[in-house]
Amino acid sequence: MARKKTRNKTQVWENYERGRAYNNGLVPNQYRLVNTNIEFFAGNQWLHMPETPAMSRLPKPTFNIIKRVASLFVASLTSSATTIAFEPLAYYDGTNEADPSSNAAAFATAEVQNLLEKFKMDYRIRDALFDGAQTGDYCAHFYWDPDALPYGGAFGPYRGEIQMELVDGLNVMFGNPNDRCVESQPYILIVGRDTVENLREEAERNRKFRPKDESVGEFLDYAIQPDYDTAWQAGIGGKHELMPDDDGTGKALYCYMYYKVPGEEPVIDPKTGQPMMEVATDRKGNPIFEKDENGKPIIANDGTPQYKMRKVMQTVTTVHVTKATKTCTIFEDVDTGLTRYPVAWGNWERQKNQYHGRALVTGIVPNQIFINSMFAMVMRHLQQLGFPKQIYNADVISQWTNEIGQAIGVRGMQPGQNIQQVAYTLQPADMSNQIIATIDKAVAYTKDCLGATDAQLGNVRPDNTSALMVLQSAAEVPLENTRANLHEWMEDIGAILLDMMGTYYGERPIVRERKMDEPVQQTGGTPQLDPFSGLMSTQSVTRKVVETFDFSQFKHLYLNVRVNVGATTYYSEIAMVQTLDNLRRDGVLNMIQYLERVPDRLVPQKAELIESLKAKAKQEAQELATQQQMQMNNGIIPGSDGQAIGSMTEAQEAAAGAAEAARHRLPPSGTSPVAGGAIDDAKAFASLPPGIQSRFQDIPGARTKATVLNHGRILAK
């Protein structure tokens, strides 16, 4: 984009003034609307009232319904954990074809998860939603910090990290404000304020990216000066700054201007990772022959001519950026290499044909004013007329007092004169009950229209969880559109991070989780051996490992972005625990399975308890299996009272078989196989000790043989 100066203003500043004029031209004025919403949310709801004697004496109560409803909605929207995951396309297995051993989607998901943890994204989402509830918009701006050390420099001399900041909606200006789509904008402005010292140092560092007429060092001293252009910042806090020092240091307003520039780059072959080639042609479309030093076409051994090859080029659009103040360019037309704007834009409630959204607070302000003013007049009425007043004859009573037990002197009272003719108490005037009823109705109707029901506000007892889940589901309906906007915002963030990783990262280490098998350690730290196989017992664990990955391949891959949301609300948690209790009571779940599914915060040190129970259960199973094997080696039926094989009656054999089946939860004969499939008789027979196998045919009775084979199935498992 060409740079233009008019009247000592940069092109970026002129675009900023156009965006500011657009915000001022909206009805209502966008700046006044946002500032009003912010003050009402904070509780400053009696600003800009007329300075009259009556208003000065009027009480100014504040019943901040706005803050409670907005906080409730934000808490409801953030009660579910939100994560970003990448998955391949349907026809693509998610692995880089040039390196099939590396799963690109898994590495992208792991690195984005690391970035979200670094950004403290759970808190950033909450801050963004509070911005949306008050201003109607929330925006995340991402930039590359080339001097930052990944993981604090613990894994090598790698430099550069992705950074994130939240920007006020008033400080984001679209080149086409009638379209809220970010990627279709001709340019996007990000406005901010920084100290003059930092801006001068940044301009000096980027000397090679600045215009030649502004490259003189002395130019920066007078071109970047502190200003007082804070009237268009959001809130009272944005309009007040430290006073500039005598040496001229202070703050100045700057603007980033992002815009897209088309270009060409070679097409990369996904199988080889190298640029794809094609036959070069002339202007008429005819192929160009390779020629030797004499200018004759080169003919191959098979008699075919050799054609000149060239790289296959494709048209791409990259994002460029310019940063400037009112009179100075910090850097100009820098190619970021990105294909997407590093700006994620979201609205609380979308509005037709404009990029600004409608805030939650905007619709409640008139109701809040009515409730506060009515309460103020009720209080003033009680101050003036809520208490009885005394009327007395000043000719008879010289001075009146309301002190308890204090006598009041009376002069000149005629005999038989009624005391009410000397002093009388005026009863307070009754206030209409319709006033309080109207205030209550205004509060109730405001909450109902917003969808803030008693189930959400916590004004119900969680006795009937089924009914509460229905009420909660119905109460969440008004927030579904806002929640959908939030999820779209998160998906945009995932796409931006993927683009930035592919552009800036290159090959670098990444910390991610991987499942691996580790030996089971006994109490003394020695590996635990399987008594049947003699091999070390292993268990599957998840560990964090450091691996090296080439992120530049993301520039040539396409991955779908998915936002995962998990329900963690209070009532869903109650219903989940009750369901687990019922399954445990009915014997469907054992204690270990129950603990693995119960929420972590309900059982302290849950992981240690599960490991202890697993170790105890495994030890008991091994001891039982060893005992049963010894019994079979000695010719004793497992589970019996020392009776030898073949010495039982049919009734005793049936009872012993039933006891063995009940102990190990074996399914009765003729039922469906258990999970994992049933073990056939051949495998069960092969698992028996050799002494039992040699005597198996001599065992009398079919039931006794079935009991021995059932034990063989246990050993096989």
Secondary structure, 3 states (H helix, E strand, C coil): CCCCCECCECHHHHHHHHHHHHHHHCCCCHHHHHHHHHHHHHCCCCCCCCCCHHHHHCCCCCCCHHHHHHHHHHHHHCCCEEEEEEECCCCCCCEECCEEEEEHHHHHHHHHHHHHHHHCHHHHHHHHHHHHHHHCEEEEEEEEECCCCHHHHCCCCCCCEEEEEEECHHHEEECCCCCCCCCCCCEEEEEEEEEHHHHHHHHHHCHHHCCHHHCCHHHHHHHCCCCCCCCCCCHHHHHCCCCCCCCCCCEEEEEEEEEEEEEEEECECCCCCCECEEECECCCCCECECECCCCCECECCCCCECECEEECEEEEEEEEEEEECCCCEEEEEEECCCCCCCEEEEECCCCCCCCCCCCCHHHCHHHHHHHHHHHHHHHHHHHHHCCCEEEECCCCCCCCCCCCCCCCCCCCCCCCCCHHHCEEEECCCCCCHHHHHHHHHHHHHHHHHHCCCHHHHCCCCCCCHHHHHHHHHHHCHHHHHHHHHHHHHHHHHHHHHHHHHHHHHCEEEEEEEEEEEEECECCCCCECECCCCCCECEEEEEEEEEEEEEHHHHHHCCCEEEEEEECCCHHHHHHHHHHHHHHHHCCCCCHHHHHHHCCHHHCCCHHHHHHHHHHHHHHHHHHHHHHHHHHHHCCECCCCCCCECCCCCHHHHHHHHHHHHHHHCCCCCCCCCCCCCCCCHHHHHHCCCHHHHHHHHHCCCHHHHHHHHHHHHHHHC
